[in-house]
Amino acid sequence: MYRIESKIDVNSAEFKNNREEFLKVLNEYKKNLEKVRVRDEENPVIRHKKRGKLLARERIDLLIDPNTPFMELSPLAAFDAYDNQFPSAGIITGVGVIHGKEALIIANDATVKGGTYVAETIKKHVRAQQVAIENQLPCVYMVDSGGIFLPEQSKVFADRFNFGRFFYNQARLSAMGVPQIAIVMGSCTAGGAYVPAMSDETIIVKKQGTIFIGGPPLVKAATGEVVTPEELGGADVHTSISGVADHYAENDQHAIQICRNIFQTLEAREKQQLELSPVEDPFYDPEELYGLAPIDFRKPVDSREIIARMVDGSRFHEFKARYAPTLITGFANIMGYPVGIVANNGVLFSESSSKGAHFVELCQVRKIPLLFLQNITGFIVGKQYEHGGIAKDGAKFVHAVANADVPKFTVVFGGSFGAGNYAMAGRAYDPRLLFMWPNARISVMGGEQASGVLIQVKEEQLAKAGKTLDPKDREKLRKEILHKYDVEGSPYFSTSRLWDDGIIDPVDTRKIIAMGIAMSLNKKFPDMKNGVFRM
Ligand code: COA
């Protein structure tokens, strides 16, 4: 593979300005992360610690192997919602290594409204289980939750991907041979009782963990029986009388140790084999991504420059380098893992779509994971292109991506607009993981374009009634639409709603993608299977 020759002058004013602007955006992102992660001064956190309990992230740190990273998913879920009363949506999820095995960890944060579930908490829990299903990762549930946040019950209880889905997923995962382990470190009330009860193996902490279908207040209301939580469903009851739990732990630390011991007994999985290369740093410094990450979307950035700062040795074996230059395709290695990269370099034309579909097929046949780097305004529009069949060529690309069952990873490093989002493995195309850079934007189209379309529709409506749009009203409408798109296109709007798996610092991209590929090897890659391509 040849080394990409960077044409960027890192001393130019343009590069330095971009870097300066980007660092402001990065700083805001880091502050937002800190807000949800560092809450030591808050009363529920102080009370939680006084009870001798570890915080959710501390529990995870102890559970995973020393000096190994935890890939946290969607830490900014529910950001700017509910008056920010649900930091990280009250649940921590992610992938870590336990006794050398990749595992999916779900930990309730009892310092957030008693660890109860609002819509985003549910979405995050179900999304984490989806990651476990797709990558066949054993699951650890660190339970400390009051169940459904009752005022929001209509949004979290009854639908297909609501609370009940947790237990359905546990049963399905267990049937797939994917171990399900619960550590009861606090409350497991009502539906929540099924998390430990549906697990293959369950640990419960003395005088801390409780499991019951109906808590003491409900029991009193229903039957008049007066009972303490400990008598009703504490660790002693469940390990010696009911048999709902299997292991009795003295405290959080002990429970975590028991869980690690359980991992030693799990069957080793037969992994997908990839041809690995020695790990090598990129030749160009990944920190230079700060000067390249698109801030002003009107200025094009050659995505080869982005790739050069992400892949081993900055080496890239480009495919069809001379053809359809608005889509860059080629092979590289990321921390030794082979990867096929599809990156936007402008609007998608018919040729770029065919090239993309062809390259995706190559990766499917060769069983090489795919990395999509999105910076896309959409497919080309206009009479010439419609006549040339852009719809059917675009469809080929979308078709290939939808059916590509090799692990796909998507990083939005600029804009993600229109159907380009679909072709480039947007959320609806089941990439194993999807991340956004803090400068990224995502919406059906840009604000300017949307205001242009909507104003034109309005003018046509008025013209039919023999009226015209007053220039003042036109400007007011334009500003309103721009503002709405500005708010809704933000990566925080996206990540709060779990349209992605999180916002990441560009320099971490290669580490995160490598972890994603490592976890994906727990499931053998299937053979290529495609449907009918419209020719
Ligand atoms: N719905 C809505 N709010 C709830 C809640 C629920 N199910 N469970 C707890 N909360 C709220 C509390 O009102 C309190 O809110 P505040 O901070 O605004 O005052 C906050 O969460 C913390 O609760 P608190 O009881 O003070 O904390 P705790 O650590 O002592 O106890 C629980 C936590 C979960 C054990 C306890 O609150 C409880 O038993 N909740 C009810 C659980 C239940 O019956 N769930 C059934 C739903 S399926």
Boltz pocket constraint, residues with backbone or C-beta under 6 A from the ligand:
constraints:
  - pocket:
      binder: B
      contacts: [[A, 110], [A, 112], [A, 113], [A, 114], [A, 115], [A, 116], [A, 145], [A, 146], [A, 147], [A, 148], [A, 149], [A, 150], [A, 151], [A, 187], [A, 189], [A, 190], [A, 191], [A, 192], [A, 215]]
      max_distance: 6.0
